[in-house]
């Protein structure tokens, strides 16, 4: 009968050897954020007018234009814990988010996936410098911040929760946010450009040049719409539409739980 207890004893000893690698302890003084442990950088040849796509579960993405035909990729990540968490994880230092870079002709795809370990959500930040002319086929973030600046081309941006800031941008722009706000500075709007911003819960602020030409449709289902340009108010008072200048481009703005402001960029 005693021999039958040995397998159980072996199992218990094995667990005791494995558990310390991921043991949880009570630690009231533990900070809720661990500073970045690792940084990653890579430079690729990247011609002006190339295509770029990036997906990130959680974190900040900054994309800006540079003077050279190359793509600089810099990334860092940190371990995030819930606010007021009293649980600390030891031995998870070797766990890393999965970052993949895939190149297909003139398209570069970057993908970051948070660790699948329970209780170890990684916040992954990216800073990308591209040629001024670039097509952002898709910038997709689950939760975080997206900043785009000093670029010309087309951009498709999707964000679950967080804010989008676009400055000194020229070209077509398509932004979709579930919960958050968008600030966009659109310059040199041309015929054929489409600026579309759709938010479920949050405010939209669009700044365009006084001499721009566009057909405008703006609707805030449960908010207010304000414009520094002369546009016609809808019957509900929650929408504005009309033509600015020659009206060659199109601007479509919509938010269900927020306000919309269309302002003039003053020289």
C-alpha positions as CSV (number, residue, x, y, z in Angstrom):
1,X,0.0,0.0,0.0
2,X,2.9,2.4,0.8
3,X,4.3,1.9,-2.7
4,X,1.1,3.3,-4.3
5,X,1.7,6.7,-2.5
6,X,5.1,7.2,-4.4
7,X,3.5,8.5,-7.6
8,X,1.5,11.1,-5.6
9,X,4.7,12.1,-3.8
10,X,6.6,12.5,-7.0
11,X,3.8,14.6,-8.5
12,X,3.8,16.9,-5.5
13,X,7.6,17.3,-5.6
14,X,7.4,18.1,-9.3
15,X,4.8,20.8,-8.7
16,X,7.0,22.3,-6.0
17,X,9.8,22.6,-8.5
18,X,7.7,24.2,-11.2
19,X,5.4,26.5,-9.2
20,X,8.2,28.9,-8.1
21,X,8.7,30.0,-11.7
22,X,5.3,31.6,-11.7
23,X,4.3,31.9,-8.0
24,X,2.0,34.7,-6.8
25,X,2.6,36.5,-3.6
26,X,0.9,39.3,-1.7
27,X,2.8,42.5,-2.1
28,X,0.8,45.7,-1.1
29,X,3.7,48.0,-2.0
30,X,4.2,46.7,-5.5
31,X,3.9,49.3,-8.2
32,X,1.1,48.8,-10.8
33,X,3.6,49.2,-13.7
34,X,7.0,47.7,-14.5
35,X,9.3,49.9,-16.5
36,X,10.3,48.6,-20.0
37,X,12.7,45.7,-19.7
38,X,13.5,45.4,-23.4
39,X,13.8,47.6,-26.4
40,X,13.8,46.5,-30.0
41,X,14.9,48.4,-33.1
42,X,15.3,47.6,-36.8
43,X,15.9,49.6,-40.0
44,X,14.6,48.5,-43.4
45,X,15.0,49.9,-46.9
46,X,11.6,51.4,-47.7
47,X,10.8,53.5,-50.8
48,X,8.6,56.5,-50.8
49,X,5.0,55.5,-51.6
50,X,5.4,52.1,-50.0
51,X,2.7,50.3,-48.0
52,X,2.8,49.8,-44.2
53,X,0.4,47.9,-41.9
54,X,0.7,47.5,-38.1
55,X,-1.4,45.7,-35.6
56,X,-1.0,46.0,-31.8
57,X,-3.1,44.6,-29.0
58,X,-2.3,47.2,-26.4
59,X,0.0,50.2,-26.5
60,X,1.0,53.4,-28.3
61,X,1.9,53.8,-32.0
62,X,3.7,56.9,-33.3
63,X,4.3,57.2,-37.1
64,X,6.0,60.2,-38.6
65,X,7.7,61.2,-41.8
66,X,11.4,61.4,-42.3
67,X,13.9,62.5,-45.0
68,X,15.3,59.1,-46.1
69,X,14.0,56.1,-48.0
70,X,14.0,53.8,-45.0
71,X,11.7,52.5,-42.3
72,X,13.0,52.9,-38.7
73,X,11.2,50.6,-36.2
74,X,11.6,51.1,-32.5
75,X,9.7,49.2,-29.9
76,X,9.6,48.8,-26.2
77,X,7.3,47.0,-23.8
78,X,6.3,46.9,-20.2
79,X,4.3,44.7,-18.0
80,X,1.0,46.2,-16.9
81,X,-0.9,45.2,-13.8
82,X,-4.4,46.2,-12.7
83,X,-4.5,49.4,-10.5
84,X,-4.2,48.5,-6.8
85,X,-3.1,45.0,-7.7
86,X,-1.7,43.1,-4.7
87,X,-0.5,40.2,-6.8
88,X,3.0,40.1,-8.2
89,X,4.3,37.5,-10.6
90,X,7.9,36.3,-10.2
91,X,9.8,34.4,-12.8
92,X,7.9,35.8,-15.8
93,X,10.9,37.9,-17.0
94,X,11.5,35.5,-19.9
95,X,7.9,36.0,-21.2
96,X,7.8,38.4,-24.1
97,X,5.1,39.8,-26.4
98,X,5.2,38.3,-29.9
99,X,6.5,40.9,-32.4
100,X,6.5,39.8,-36.1
101,X,7.8,41.8,-39.1
102,X,6.9,40.5,-42.5
103,X,8.0,42.0,-45.8
104,X,6.1,41.3,-49.1
105,X,7.4,43.4,-52.0
106,X,6.5,47.0,-51.2
107,X,4.4,46.0,-48.1
108,X,5.8,45.8,-44.6
109,X,3.5,44.2,-42.0
110,X,4.2,44.6,-38.3
111,X,2.2,42.6,-35.7
112,X,2.5,42.6,-31.9
113,X,0.5,40.2,-29.8
114,X,0.4,40.4,-26.0
115,X,1.5,37.4,-24.0
116,X,-1.2,34.8,-23.6
117,X,-0.1,34.2,-19.9
118,X,-3.0,35.1,-17.5
119,X,-2.3,38.2,-15.6
120,X,0.7,39.4,-17.7
121,X,-0.7,42.1,-20.1
122,X,2.1,43.7,-22.0
123,X,1.9,47.3,-23.2
124,X,3.9,47.5,-26.5
125,X,4.9,50.9,-27.8
126,X,6.1,51.6,-31.3
127,X,7.8,54.6,-32.9
128,X,8.0,54.4,-36.7
129,X,9.8,56.8,-39.0
130,X,8.9,56.4,-42.7
131,X,9.4,58.4,-45.9
132,X,7.0,61.4,-46.0
133,X,5.0,59.7,-48.8
134,X,3.5,56.4,-47.5
135,X,0.3,54.4,-47.6
136,X,-0.8,53.2,-44.1
137,X,-2.9,50.3,-45.3
138,X,-4.0,49.6,-41.7
139,X,-3.0,50.8,-38.3
140,X,-5.1,48.7,-35.9
141,X,-4.8,48.9,-32.1
142,X,-7.0,47.3,-29.5
143,X,-6.4,49.7,-26.7
144,X,-3.9,52.6,-26.6
145,X,-3.0,55.8,-28.5
146,X,-2.2,56.4,-32.2
147,X,-0.3,59.4,-33.4
148,X,0.4,60.2,-37.1
149,X,2.3,63.3,-38.2
150,X,4.1,64.8,-41.2
151,X,2.9,62.4,-43.8
152,X,1.3,62.4,-47.3
153,X,-0.7,59.5,-48.7
154,X,-3.6,57.3,-47.5
155,X,-4.2,56.1,-44.0
156,X,-6.7,53.6,-42.5
157,X,-6.8,53.7,-38.7
158,X,-8.8,51.4,-36.3
159,X,-8.8,51.8,-32.6
160,X,-10.8,50.0,-29.9
161,X,-10.3,52.3,-26.9
162,X,-8.1,55.4,-26.9
163,X,-7.3,58.6,-28.8
164,X,-6.1,59.3,-32.3
165,X,-4.1,62.4,-33.1
166,X,-3.2,63.3,-36.8
167,X,-1.2,66.4,-37.5
168,X,0.2,67.8,-40.7
169,X,-1.3,65.1,-42.9
170,X,-2.3,65.3,-46.5
171,X,-4.4,62.7,-48.4
172,X,-7.3,60.4,-47.8
173,X,-8.0,59.3,-44.2
174,X,-10.3,56.7,-42.7
175,X,-10.6,56.6,-38.9
176,X,-12.8,54.2,-36.9
177,X,-12.8,54.4,-33.0
178,X,-15.1,52.5,-30.7
179,X,-14.4,54.6,-27.6
180,X,-12.2,57.7,-27.6
181,X,-11.5,60.9,-29.4
182,X,-10.0,62.1,-32.7
183,X,-8.1,65.2,-33.5
184,X,-7.1,65.7,-37.1
185,X,-5.2,68.4,-38.9
186,X,-5.7,67.9,-42.7
187,X,-3.7,70.0,-45.1
188,X,-3.7,70.5,-48.8
189,X,-7.1,68.7,-49.4
190,X,-7.4,67.8,-53.0
191,X,-10.1,66.5,-55.3
192,X,-10.7,62.8,-54.8
193,X,-9.6,62.9,-51.1
194,X,-11.9,61.3,-48.6
195,X,-11.7,62.1,-44.9
196,X,-14.0,59.9,-42.9
197,X,-14.0,59.7,-39.1
198,X,-16.5,57.4,-37.3
199,X,-16.6,57.2,-33.5
200,X,-19.1,55.4,-31.3
201,X,-18.3,57.2,-28.1
202,X,-16.1,60.3,-28.2
203,X,-15.4,63.8,-29.7
204,X,-14.2,64.7,-33.2
205,X,-12.1,67.8,-34.0
206,X,-11.2,68.4,-37.6
207,X,-9.0,71.3,-38.6
208,X,-8.7,72.2,-42.3
209,X,-7.4,75.1,-44.3
210,X,-9.6,78.0,-45.0
211,X,-9.3,77.6,-48.8
212,X,-10.1,73.9,-48.8
213,X,-12.7,72.5,-51.1
214,X,-15.0,69.7,-49.9
215,X,-18.5,68.4,-49.5
216,X,-19.1,68.0,-45.8
217,X,-21.5,65.8,-43.8
218,X,-21.2,65.9,-40.0
219,X,-23.7,64.2,-37.6
220,X,-23.6,63.8,-33.8
221,X,-26.5,61.6,-32.8
222,X,-26.4,62.6,-29.1
223,X,-24.1,65.7,-29.2
224,X,-23.5,69.0,-30.9
225,X,-21.9,70.0,-34.2
226,X,-20.0,73.2,-34.5
227,X,-18.3,74.6,-37.7
228,X,-16.2,77.7,-38.4
229,X,-17.3,77.3,-42.0
230,X,-20.8,78.1,-43.3
231,X,-22.7,74.9,-43.4
232,X,-26.4,74.1,-43.2
233,X,-27.9,72.7,-40.0
234,X,-30.1,69.6,-40.2
235,X,-33.6,69.5,-38.8
236,X,-32.5,67.8,-35.6
237,X,-29.9,70.4,-34.9
238,X,-27.3,67.7,-34.4
239,X,-26.0,67.7,-38.0
240,X,-24.4,70.0,-40.5
241,X,-23.8,69.6,-44.2
242,X,-22.8,71.7,-47.2
243,X,-20.0,72.6,-49.6
244,X,-16.8,74.4,-48.7
245,X,-15.0,76.1,-51.6
246,X,-15.2,74.0,-54.8
247,X,-16.3,70.9,-52.9
248,X,-14.1,68.5,-54.8
249,X,-13.1,66.3,-51.8
250,X,-15.5,64.6,-49.3
251,X,-15.6,64.9,-45.5
252,X,-17.8,62.5,-43.5
253,X,-17.9,62.8,-39.7
254,X,-20.1,60.8,-37.4
255,X,-20.2,60.2,-33.6
256,X,-23.0,58.7,-31.6
257,X,-22.0,59.8,-28.1
258,X,-19.9,63.0,-28.5
259,X,-19.5,66.4,-30.2
260,X,-18.0,67.5,-33.5
261,X,-16.0,70.6,-34.2
262,X,-14.8,71.7,-37.7
263,X,-12.3,74.5,-37.4
264,X,-10.1,76.6,-39.7
265,X,-6.4,76.4,-39.7
266,X,-5.2,80.0,-39.5
267,X,-2.0,81.0,-41.2
